[in-house]
């Protein structure tokens, strides 16, 4: 038995059946690349047939081992720039042509889409470029890179996440070429009881009403939205909100920026938290900024009640380092059980009598409810009005009563501050 020039044995070639030949060196042209040229876990999309990129990726999915929910995990799908002569390419780009949603489902665990600076363009009306986990829980999906463009023909979102366990979106660029608000959402997270953890890093969205939108896939969520969300180094504008979230537990937003030009700014808020079905809980938001030439808008961070008082209050917001020159206010936090803020510009808004309040604590009997760097308001019991307000120049007492006790910084001396029946302030040192 002799070896041919290509390294195969003569007997190997003559004894193969049609079944064993499928996917081998003499590939089935309708399925994909020769197995001898491409490792089973790495799939280069240019080696697969199709008139559009979505057709090529469908061929890739068909070649993955297993059937239905039994598909094996651990695949890297490489999408380089297309050859201009490829029928799936737009010759003047060259961009990949996308005409149908690319659907990732059936428990495709640990699947990585590697795009680099490859460009994708919607050339027909579609709802989404990429849909992840429409029905069953799909685990460990990563989208690395890619530049996605729409010309007024993306009807819902660029990326639609529906019930995924652990997904990463990294260094992805999404742009509508039709101007502001022309796509409802850049990345939409729909919680169908299966969504677990989603992490988005170094990603930019332009021209969408909501750059990132998290909402409920169903209304009857018995335990509330279950997703954990982390977004780092996000640039999103060209619509009403850069990030809008309804529900969720354990949310971290860090380095969120809009602006640079009015078309890249927002018209409502950079970050908005809502409670249509369930409130958000345990949220950390830091370093929210705008670039120069942003247009006027409402606030950097807003937490609102969209239920007319029927829904639960948001619980546990930590906001720091919000700097927004063109916003009416740095933060607008209403219907929140507890929040803590620092380093805000311009002054925030709080929906009661303590102007410029940046902190709120709830509790019974003499618990501090409001504080700013320049003014401190203290409420005793269930009083609707502050018992005492300490600002940079003076101390104001609203009514006669037991007063408040002040302690010197070293803790050695204590003073009671109160007003008598005539309204005259009285300071009395107390014995230790």
N, C-alpha and C positions, 0 to 999 in steps of 0.2 A: 504494500500500500504506500503510495507516494504522496508527498505534500505538494499542493498547488502553490502558486506564487502568492496567493493571498493568505497562506498559512493554514488553510483548511485541508482536511484529509479527503481524498477522493471518495472513500466509503461513507464519510459523514454526509456528503452532499447527496449521493445517490440513494441513501437509505432513509432520508427524512420523509415524514408524512406531511400532509397539508396542515395538520393540527400543530405539529411541532415547529413547522416553519413560520407560523403566525408570530410576528414580533421578533423573529430572528434576523440573520443577515439578509435574507431575501424577504424583506418586510412586506406586509400587506399595506399597500399605498394609502388605503383609507383609514389606517389606524395611527401609525406613527413611525418613529425612527428605528433603525436597526438596534437591537439590544446590544450588539457588540460594540457600537459606537457611543451609546449613552447609558450610563449606569442606571439601574432600575429606580434609584431614588432621586435622580436629577433629570429634569425634562426641559429641553430647550425648545421653546415654542416655534422657532423658525423651522424646525425639522418636521413639523406636523402640517397636514394639508388643511385648507380652509380659505374661504373667500373673505373672511373677516377675522379679527382677533378672537371674538367670542366663539366662532366655529373652531378655530385652532385649539382653544382651551377646552372645548367640549371633547375633542379628540384626545387631549391629554387625560382628562378625567376618565374617559372610557378605557384607557390603558392601565389605570392604577389597579393593583392587585385586589382581588376580592369583589364582592357584589353587594350593592345596597349599603346597609349599615355595617357590613362586614369589611368595608374597604380598609386596607392597611394604612397606618400612619407613617409619617416620616418622609415627606417628599419636598423637594425644592424645585419650583417651576420658574425657570429663567426666561425673562421677556426682554431681549435686547432690542435695539432699534431695528426696524424692518429694512430689508433690501427694497429699494424703490421699485424693482420689478416684481416684487411679491404681490399677488392679487389682493392680499389683505391690507396693503399699504396705500396711503394717500401719497401720490407721487411727489407733490410739491412740498411735503413735509421733510423727510418722510415720517408720517405719523401712522399709528395703527388705526384701522377703521373698526369702530364698535357699533353694532346695530341692534344687539339684543343684550339683556343683562347677563353678566357672568355670575353663575350661581354656584356657591360652595356649600354643600350640605352633606348629608349621609355620614356624619361622624368622620369627616376627613381630619384626623388628628395630626398636629404638627405639620402643617402645610405652609410653606413660605413662598410668597410671590416676590421675586427679585426683579425690580424694574430699573434701578438706577435713575438716569435722566431720560429714560424712554418716554415718548409722548403718545398719548391716546386721545382720540377725538371721536365724539359721537357724530355719526353721519346720518342718523335717522332718529325720529322721536323714540326715546326710551324712558322708562321710569327711573332706572338706576344703572350705573356702570357695573357695580359689584354688589351682590347680595350674599350675605353670610348667614347660614342657618335659618332658613325660612320656617322649617317645620320641627326638626329634631335638634337636640343640642349638639352643636359642632364645636370641637375643642381645638385650641392651640392653632389659630390661624394668624399669620403675620403678613402684612403688606409693607414691603420695603421699597421706598422710592416711587417714581412714577409721576408724570405730569399729565393731568386729566383736563380736557377742554370741552366746553359745551357752547353751542351756538343757538341758544334759545330752544334746545330740543331735549333737555333733561327735565323730566316732569316732576320728579320727587326729590332725589338726592343723588350725589355722586356715589357714596358708599352707604349701604343700608345694612345695619347689624341687627339681627333678630335671633336672640337666643344663642349666645356663644359662650363657651367656657374658655376664658383667657385668650384675648386677641390683642395684637400689637399693630399700630399704624405708625410708621416711622419715616420721616423725611419725604412726605407726600405733598404734592402741590395740586390744588383743585381750583380751577378758574372758570367763571362764566364770562364769555366774550361779549355778552349782550348788555353789560352794565349792571346796575344795582338791582337787587331783589329778583333777578330773573330765574333763579333756581330756589325752591323752597328751603333746601338744607344742603350743606356740604357733606357732613357725616351725620347720619341719623341713627340713634340707638333706640331700638324698640324693645321694651322689656316684655317678654312672653314667658315669665317665670323661669327661664332657663339661663338668662344672661348672668355671667359671673363677673369676671374682671376684664376691664378694657383699659389699655394704656396707649396714649397718643403722645408722640414726641416730635418736635421739630417739624411741624406741619403748618401749612398756610392755605387759607381759603379766601377767595375773593368773589363777590357778586352774588352771594346767597343770602336769602332773608335771615336765616340762622346759620352761622358758620358751622356750629355744632349744635345738634338738637337731641336731647334725651327725653323720651316720653313713653307712655304706656301702650303696649300692643293690644291690651284688653282692659276693659273697665273694671272687671270684678277681680281685683288683685287682693286676695285675702290677707296677705301679710305685708303688703307694700312692695314697692319696687326694690329688687334685691341686688341690683348691680353695684359693683365698686368701680369707681372711675378715677383715673389719674391722667391729667393733661399737663405736659411740660413744654415750655417754649412754643407757644401757640400764637399764630398771626392770623386773624380773621376779621373781615369787614366787608363793606359793600352791601349792607342790609340793615335790618332792625337790631339784631343782636349778634355779637360774636359767639357767645356760648349761652344756650338756654336749656335749663335742666328742670324736669318735673319729677320729683321723687329721687330715690337713690340713697344708699347708706355707705359712708366712707368715701368722700369725694375730696380730691386734692387738685387744685388748679394753681400752677406756678408759672410766672412769667407769661402773662397774657397781654397782648399788645395789639392796638389797631391804629389806623390813621396813616399818615405819610402823604395822603391826598384825600380830598373829600369823598372820592369814589370808593376809598378803602376804609372809610370811617363807618360809624353806626348811627342810627337815628333814634334809638331808644336807650339801651344800656349795653355795656360791654359784657357783663355777666348778669343774667337774670335767673333767679331761683323761684319756682312755682310749686303749688300744692294742689293741682287739679284733682288728683286721686289720692296721693300720699305726699307728705312734706319731705323735704330733704333733711338728712340727719348727719351730724359729724362732718362738717365741711371746713376745709382749710383753703383760703384764697390768699395768695401773696403776689406782690409785684404786678399790679395791674396798671398799665400805662398807655398813653397815646403818643403817637409821633406828631411832628409839626403839621400844620395845615389841616388838622381834623376839623370837621364841621361840628356845630352845636348839637348836643344830645343830652339825655336826661341824667344818667348817672354811670359811674364806673361799675358799681356792684349794687344790685337791687334784689331784695327778697320780698315777694309780694304774696298777697292772698287773692286767689282767683276764684274762691268759693263763696264769697259774700259772708264770711264768718262761719261757714258750715264745716270747713275742713280743719284738720289738726294744724297746729302752729309748727313752723320750722324749729328745729332744736339743735343748738350747738354750732354756731358759726364763728369762725376765727378769721378775721380780715386784717391784713396789714399791708402797708406800703402801696397805697392807691394814690396815684398822682395824675390828675386829668384836668388840664387847663380849660378845655372846651366843654366840659360837663357842667350842668347846672349844680350838681352836688357830687361829692366823691362816692357816698353810699346813700342808699334809701332803703333802710331795713325796717320792715313792718311785719307784724304777725310772726314774731320770732320769740321763742321761749327764752333763749339765752344767747348772747353774743358778746364778743370781745374784739375791740379794734384798736389800731394804733397807726400813726403816721399817715394821716389822710389830708388830701388837698384836692378840691376846695372843701369848705365845711360840709359835714354830712347832714342828713335829714333824719330826724326821729319824730315820730308822729304824736308827740305830746309837748308839755310845757317847758321842758328843759332844752333851750335853744343850744345848738351845737353839741348836743350830747353825743359822745362816741362810745359809751359803754352802757349796758343795761344788765341788771341782775334782778331777778324776781325772788320774793320771799316774804315772810311774815315778820311784822313787828320790828321796825327800826333797821331793816336791812338796806344797805346802800343800793340805789337803783340807777343812778346816773352819775357819770363822771366825765369831765374833759380836762385837758391840760390847764385850762384857764379858769374853769368854773366847776364847782362841786355842789350838787344838789342832794339833800338828804330827806328821805321820807320816813316818817314814823308811823308804824301800824299801817292801816289801810287808807291813810290820808290821800286825797286826790291832788292836793297842793303840796309843794315841798315845805317841810318844817323849817329847814335852814338851807340857804344858798351861800356858799363861800366862793367869791370870785377873786380876781387878782387885787382888787382894791378894798373890798369891804366884806362884811358878813351880814346877811339879811335874814331876819327871823319873821315868819309869817303870822305867828299867833302866840298868845300867852300859853304857858305850860311848863312842863318839867325841864325843857331845854335839852341841850346836848353836852356831852363831856368831851373836852379837848385835852390831849396829852402832849407835852413837849417832846421833841424828837428824841431826847435821851431817856424819856420815860420816867423822869424823877418827879415831875410836877403835873398835876391834873387840875383843870379848870372847868366849871360848869358855866355854860353860856345860855342865858334865858332872857325872857322879857317879863316885866311885871304886869299888873293889871292895867297900868296906864300905857303899856306899849314901850316902856323904856328898857333898852338892853342892859343886862346886869351880868357881870363876870365875877364869879366867886371861886377862889381857890379851895380845893377839897383836900382834906387830910388823907394821907395814905393809910 
